[in-house]
Amino acid sequence: MNHETTIKQIQSLVPDVMALEFGCVVETNIFPSYPCHFRLCYKTWKSDILVCENNEGEQVLLSINDCEILGKPITLAVVLLAIKTLVCKRCGGAGGTLGSGMGYSECEDCGGDKYDLPEDFAGTEFELGDILHYWNLSKDNFRDQSEETKTFIGELLN
């Protein structure tokens, strides 16, 4: 399974992950001697200038025009928010399907059936423990998780 597809899906379900603010990672190729990825510290008063930090902790000024926004790390909290925002299969409303097994309301529009899960989960009830079983809490970033965890979350969201 292509895990980049899962990351893009999570980013679309939780757009705040792509907000250009503290902790966001940007990429640039204008400094061949520096690593390409920088962590955003803050935007300056002139909104097209970013103060970023490289892997060595050195601060660098970058123009927003020279950067690609990669987003904030995909943490367990972000994954849970993505699950919460899945659409209800019954009516297409927000907050349905898997969210009910984690204590979220079934569907804000129709009250959707908590068993209205993807086909792979038919007849089962999703619980928060299902993700916690896979997620390595000491590495709270989707990219650092095991292949098994990434695949499980990818299948869950698709």
Secondary structure, 3 states (H helix, E strand, C coil): CCHHHHHHHHHHHCHHHHCCCCCCEEECCCCCCCCCEEEEEEECCCCCEEEEECCCCCEEEEEHHHCEEEECCCCHHHHHHHHHCCECCCCCCECCHHHHHHCCCCCCCCCCCCCCCCHHHCCCCCCHHHHHHHCCCCCCCHHHCCHHHHHHHHHHHC
